[in-house]
């Protein structure tokens, strides 16, 4: 039976360590739980927005553009009795380029390491072929069908119905029924990360699905991303906001080097911004370099916080022809 979780409901099912081992952390009645949650779904279903809400600060780029997330970004949520490591995966899709195939490979690796899977389904969209393709992939990896035709999961599969702020109560009830009929989820939990509705309940559902285990990261650590990777994502996210529909999807960002601050000068962060065609460079730069100036200004505080010191962004726009299909260029860009 699938359990639907909203505020104030009790867990329908806990998944514990088969060894039943105790942890040195956690209360006497509540053993410490920890593990990895792969956050999956079609592109643009709210994976990054939800993860940022759970972590409590921006870790991943949240954008309305599809295929924004390009790496498995780990956000860490630490409570007195549990620690979740949320792996924000690229949206599962049919790859059209070598980059697309490698993004799907990232998802595959994240799934194999996960203790539970959060399958995000947007409340304002009907379940479609993309969702069915993801479900089929999950079943082939983590489920077995019995003689009665019921699927049994080897890992907890939790449906997170996102963007519920876009529906009224009647529409939401109908959506939850549709999701329940779609698959044999362990639990279904509705949420709006934007309006922070039911975010705590999502966190508790995921904690309940974790095995008993020790705290893996220091309590204050929110991500395991390197400063270079975080700054590269900040820059790419800023251009997504700055240019919106004008921005070529072939944009890639790499932090070439970070020179620490010396003798009262700011740290220097040298950043290369890659596009695939010469005609795309002016779009990124803008008239009189206006886009570069605005991005630098917008990211000043975020970059300083990431490095723990005052820093200046040195942005250079370069052309790397067909980088999405070139294995050597993809490797250089971290894919």
C-alpha positions in Angstrom: 0.0 0.0 0.0 1.3 3.5 -0.9 1.3 6.0 1.9 0.6 9.7 1.2 2.4 12.0 3.6 1.3 15.5 4.4 1.8 17.7 7.5 1.3 15.8 10.7 0.9 12.3 9.3 2.9 9.4 10.7 5.3 7.3 8.6 3.8 4.3 6.9 7.0 2.4 6.5 10.5 2.6 7.8 13.5 1.0 6.1 16.1 0.1 8.7 19.5 -1.5 8.5 19.0 -5.3 8.2 21.7 -5.8 10.8 19.7 -3.7 13.3 23.0 -2.1 14.4 23.0 0.8 16.8 24.8 4.1 16.2 26.8 6.1 18.7 24.7 9.1 17.7 21.0 9.8 18.0 18.7 9.5 21.0 18.1 6.4 23.1 14.7 5.8 21.4 15.8 7.0 18.0 18.9 5.5 16.4 20.9 7.7 14.1 20.1 7.4 10.4 22.2 8.4 7.4 22.5 7.7 3.7 22.3 8.9 0.2 19.1 10.0 -1.7 19.2 10.1 -5.5 16.8 12.9 -6.6 15.5 11.9 -10.1 13.0 13.1 -12.6 12.5 14.6 -16.0 14.3 17.9 -16.7 12.7 20.9 -15.1 10.6 19.2 -12.5 12.1 21.1 -9.5 14.9 18.9 -8.4 17.4 21.7 -7.7 14.8 24.0 -6.2 13.8 21.2 -3.7 17.3 20.4 -2.8 18.2 24.0 -2.1 15.1 24.3 0.1 16.1 21.1 2.1 19.7 22.2 2.5 18.7 25.7 3.4 20.9 27.6 0.9 21.5 27.6 -2.9 23.7 24.6 -3.8 22.4 23.8 -7.3 21.2 26.0 -10.1 17.4 26.4 -10.1 16.1 27.5 -13.4 13.0 27.1 -15.6 15.3 26.0 -18.5 15.4 22.2 -19.1 18.7 20.3 -18.6 20.2 23.0 -16.3 21.8 20.5 -13.9 24.8 18.8 -15.6 26.6 17.1 -12.6 25.6 15.1 -9.6 25.6 17.8 -7.0 25.5 16.6 -3.4 23.7 18.7 -0.7 24.0 17.7 3.0 21.2 18.0 5.5 22.2 17.3 9.1 19.7 16.9 12.0 20.3 15.8 15.6 19.2 12.3 14.7 20.0 12.0 11.0 22.1 13.1 8.0 20.8 13.1 4.4 23.1 13.4 1.4 20.9 14.6 -1.4 22.3 13.9 -4.9 20.7 16.3 -7.4 21.0 14.4 -10.7 20.7 15.7 -14.3 17.2 15.2 -15.7 16.9 11.8 -17.3 16.3 12.3 -21.1 17.0 10.8 -24.5 20.6 11.9 -25.2 21.2 13.9 -28.4 24.9 14.5 -27.8 27.9 12.9 -26.1 27.3 15.3 -23.3 23.7 14.1 -23.0 24.9 10.5 -22.8 27.4 11.3 -20.1 24.7 13.1 -18.1 22.7 9.9 -18.2 25.8 8.0 -17.0 26.0 10.4 -14.0 22.4 9.5 -13.2 23.2 5.8 -13.4 26.1 6.0 -11.0 24.1 8.1 -8.6 21.3 5.6 -8.6 23.6 2.6 -7.9 25.1 4.4 -4.8 21.7 5.6 -3.4 20.0 4.2 -0.3 16.7 5.6 -1.5 15.3 7.3 -4.6 13.1 10.4 -4.7 11.2 10.4 -7.9 10.0 14.0 -8.6 6.7 14.5 -10.5 5.4 18.0 -11.1 1.8 18.6 -9.9 1.0 20.9 -12.8 1.9 18.4 -15.6 0.4 15.1 -16.5 2.5 11.9 -16.3 4.0 11.4 -19.7 6.4 9.2 -21.7 9.5 10.7 -20.0 8.2 9.7 -16.5 7.3 6.2 -17.8 10.7 5.8 -19.3 12.3 6.7 -15.9 10.0 4.3 -14.0 10.9 1.5 -16.5 14.6 2.2 -15.9 14.2 2.2 -12.1 12.2 -1.1 -12.2 14.9 -2.8 -14.4 17.5 -1.8 -11.8 15.8 -2.0 -8.5 12.6 -4.0 -8.6 11.2 -7.5 -9.2 7.7 -8.4 -10.2 5.9 -11.2 -8.4 3.5 -13.7 -9.9 0.5 -11.4 -9.1 2.1 -8.6 -11.1 3.1 -6.4 -8.2 6.5 -4.8 -8.2 8.7 -5.1 -5.1 11.5 -2.5 -4.7 15.0 -3.3 -3.3 15.4 0.4 -2.4 12.7 2.7 -1.0 11.1 4.6 -3.9 9.4 7.9 -2.8 7.2 10.0 -5.1 7.7 13.7 -4.4 4.9 15.7 -6.1 6.3 19.2 -6.7 4.9 22.6 -7.5 1.7 22.0 -5.6 1.2 25.8 -5.1 0.0 25.8 -8.7 -3.1 23.6 -7.9 -6.2 24.0 -5.8 -7.1 21.4 -3.3 -9.4 19.4 -5.6 -6.8 19.3 -8.4 -4.1 18.2 -5.9 -6.2 15.3 -4.7 -6.8 14.2 -8.3 -3.0 14.5 -8.9 -2.1 12.4 -5.9 -4.5 9.7 -7.0 -2.9 9.7 -10.5 0.6 9.4 -9.0 -0.6 6.5 -6.7 -2.0 4.7 -9.7 1.2 5.3 -11.7 3.6 3.1 -9.6 3.9 1.2 -6.3 5.6 4.0 -4.4 6.6 3.4 -0.8 5.3 6.9 0.0 4.0 9.9 -1.8 4.6 13.4 -0.4 3.4 16.7 -2.0 5.5 19.8 -1.7 6.0 23.3 -2.9 9.7 24.3 -2.4 9.0 27.8 -3.7 6.4 28.5 -1.0 8.1 26.2 1.5 4.9 24.2 1.9 5.5 20.7 3.3 9.3 20.8 2.9 9.9 19.6 6.5 7.6 16.6 5.7 9.7 15.7 2.7 12.8 15.8 4.8 11.2 13.5 7.4 10.0 11.0 4.8 13.5 10.8 3.4 15.0 10.4 6.9 12.6 7.6 7.6 13.8 5.8 4.5 17.5 5.9 5.5 19.3 2.9 7.1 20.8 3.2 10.6 24.3 4.6 10.2 26.8 7.1 11.5 27.1 10.8 10.6 29.3 11.0 7.5 30.0 14.8 7.3 30.6 17.5 9.8 27.4 19.2 10.9 28.3 22.5 9.3 29.1 21.1 5.9 26.4 21.7 3.3 28.0 20.3 0.2 31.1 18.4 -0.9 31.5 20.5 -4.0 34.9 22.1 -4.5 34.9 26.0 -4.5 35.9 25.9 -8.2 32.9 23.8 -9.1 30.5 25.9 -6.9 31.8 29.2 -8.5 31.5 27.7 -12.0 27.9 26.8 -11.2 27.2 30.2 -9.8 28.5 31.9 -13.0 26.5 29.6 -15.2 23.4 30.2 -13.1 23.8 33.9 -13.2 24.0 33.8 -17.0 20.9 31.7 -17.1 19.1 34.5 -15.2 20.7 37.3 -17.1 20.0 36.1 -20.6 17.0 33.8 -20.3 15.9 32.6 -23.7 18.9 34.3 -25.5 21.4 32.1 -23.7 22.8 29.3 -25.9 22.4 25.8 -24.3 25.9 25.1 -25.3 27.3 27.4 -22.6 29.9 25.8 -20.3 31.9 27.4 -17.5 35.3 26.4 -16.0 37.2 28.0 -13.2 40.8 27.9 -14.5 42.5 29.1 -11.3 42.0 30.9 -8.0 44.8 33.1 -6.8 44.6 33.7 -3.0 44.4 37.3 -1.7 47.8 38.9 -0.9 48.9 42.2 0.5 45.5 43.7 0.8 44.4 42.7 -2.7 41.4 40.6 -3.5 41.7 36.9 -4.5 41.5 36.6 -8.3 39.2 34.0 -9.7 39.9 33.3 -13.4 36.9 31.9 -15.2 36.5 30.7 -18.8 33.1 30.7 -20.4 32.8 28.5 -23.4 30.3 28.6 -26.3 30.4 26.6 -29.5 30.2 29.3 -32.2 31.8 32.7 -32.7 28.4 34.2 -33.3 27.4 33.3 -29.7 30.2 35.3 -28.0 28.5 38.7 -28.4 25.3 37.2 -26.8 27.3 36.4 -23.6 29.4 39.5 -23.5 26.7 42.0 -24.3 26.9 45.6 -25.5 29.9 47.2 -23.9 30.4 44.0 -21.9 27.2 44.8 -19.9 26.4 41.2 -19.3 29.8 40.4 -17.9 29.7 43.5 -15.6 26.2 42.6 -14.3 27.1 39.0 -13.6 30.3 40.0 -11.7 28.3 42.5 -9.6 25.5 40.0 -8.9 27.9 37.2 -7.8 30.2 39.4 -5.6 28.7 38.3 -2.3 28.2 34.7 -3.2 31.8 34.2 -4.5 33.2 36.0 -1.4 31.1 33.6 0.8 32.2 30.6 -1.1 35.9 31.4 -0.7 35.7 33.0 2.7 37.6 36.1 1.5 37.0 39.0 -0.9 37.5 38.0 -4.5 37.3 39.4 -8.0 35.9 37.5 -11.0 38.0 37.6 -14.2 35.6 36.4 -16.9 36.7 35.4 -20.4 34.4 34.2 -23.2 36.0 31.6 -25.5 34.9 29.4 -28.4 35.2 25.6 -28.1 33.6 24.3 -31.3 31.3 21.3 -30.8 32.5 20.8 -27.2 29.3 18.8 -26.4 30.4 16.1 -28.8 34.2 16.2 -28.3 35.5 13.7 -25.7 38.7 15.7 -25.0 36.9 19.0 -24.5 34.3 17.3 -22.3 37.0 15.9 -20.1 38.7 19.3 -19.9 35.4 20.8 -18.8 34.8 18.2 -16.2 32.3 15.8 -17.9 
